Amino acid sequence: MAQTGMPLQTQKNVKPRLLDQVRQTIRRKHYSLRTEATYIDWIKRYIFFHRKRHPKEKLARKPRVRPDAICDLVQPQSSSDRVNVDSNN
């Protein structure tokens, strides 16, 4: 068994982090590594776009729907990754 520096009892109670869960699920479904990298990248963008707030924290407040929120999330990608803006519509 690999040593991680954590006591054995602590290792059993630790739930995998979100991105680790996503990676495990994608690999279990035999998706390509490129698809995995793309999914992880989009999840990270979503998390940082929402300023790393936990969903429970967001639900505690009154939800505010902004029609341009998707554009705010996608627009930086089209300009920085040399993606055609029309492909995001």
C-alpha positions as CSV (number, residue, x, y, z in Angstrom):
1,M,0.0,0.0,0.0
2,A,1.3,3.4,-0.9
3,Q,2.2,5.8,1.9
4,T,0.6,9.2,1.7
5,G,1.7,10.5,5.1
6,M,-1.8,10.4,6.4
7,P,-3.0,8.0,9.1
8,L,-4.9,5.1,7.6
9,Q,-8.1,6.0,9.4
10,T,-8.0,9.5,7.9
11,Q,-7.4,8.1,4.4
12,K,-10.7,6.1,4.6
13,N,-12.8,9.2,5.6
14,V,-11.4,11.5,2.9
15,K,-13.8,12.1,0.0
16,P,-12.1,12.7,-3.3
17,R,-12.1,16.3,-4.5
18,L,-14.4,17.3,-7.3
19,L,-11.8,17.3,-10.1
20,D,-10.6,13.9,-8.9
21,Q,-14.1,12.6,-9.0
22,V,-14.6,13.9,-12.5
23,R,-11.3,12.3,-13.7
24,Q,-12.3,9.0,-12.2
25,T,-15.7,9.1,-13.9
26,I,-14.3,10.1,-17.3
27,R,-11.7,7.3,-17.1
28,R,-14.3,4.8,-16.0
29,K,-16.3,5.7,-19.1
30,H,-13.2,5.3,-21.3
31,Y,-13.3,8.9,-22.7
32,S,-10.1,10.1,-24.4
33,L,-7.5,12.0,-22.5
34,R,-8.1,15.1,-24.6
35,T,-11.7,15.0,-23.6
36,E,-10.8,14.7,-20.0
37,A,-8.4,17.7,-20.2
38,T,-11.1,19.7,-21.9
39,Y,-13.8,18.9,-19.3
40,I,-11.4,19.6,-16.5
41,D,-10.5,23.0,-18.1
42,W,-14.1,24.0,-18.5
43,I,-14.9,23.0,-14.9
44,K,-11.9,25.1,-13.7
45,R,-13.1,28.1,-15.7
46,Y,-16.6,27.7,-14.2
47,I,-15.2,27.5,-10.7
48,F,-13.0,30.6,-11.1
49,F,-15.8,32.5,-12.9
50,H,-17.9,32.1,-9.8
51,R,-15.0,33.2,-7.6
52,K,-14.5,29.7,-6.0
53,R,-17.8,30.0,-4.0
54,H,-19.4,26.8,-2.9
55,P,-22.8,26.0,-4.5
56,K,-24.4,25.9,-1.0
57,E,-23.2,29.5,-0.4
58,K,-24.6,30.5,-3.8
59,L,-28.0,28.9,-3.0
60,A,-28.2,30.7,0.4
61,R,-28.4,34.0,-1.4
62,K,-31.3,34.9,-3.7
63,P,-30.4,33.6,-7.2
64,R,-29.7,36.3,-9.7
65,V,-30.0,35.4,-13.3
66,R,-28.0,37.4,-15.8
67,P,-28.6,36.7,-19.4
68,D,-25.1,37.7,-20.4
69,A,-23.4,35.4,-17.8
70,I,-22.6,32.7,-20.4
71,C,-21.1,35.3,-22.7
72,D,-18.9,36.5,-19.8
73,L,-17.7,33.0,-19.1
74,V,-17.1,32.1,-22.8
75,Q,-15.8,35.4,-24.2
76,P,-12.3,35.3,-22.6
77,Q,-11.7,31.9,-24.1
78,S,-12.5,32.9,-27.6
79,S,-10.1,35.8,-27.4
80,S,-7.2,34.1,-25.6
81,D,-7.3,30.7,-27.3
82,R,-7.7,31.9,-30.8
83,V,-11.1,30.4,-31.2
84,N,-13.5,31.8,-33.7
85,V,-16.1,34.0,-31.9
86,D,-18.9,32.7,-34.1
87,S,-18.2,29.1,-32.8
88,N,-19.4,30.3,-29.4
89,N,-22.9,31.3,-30.5
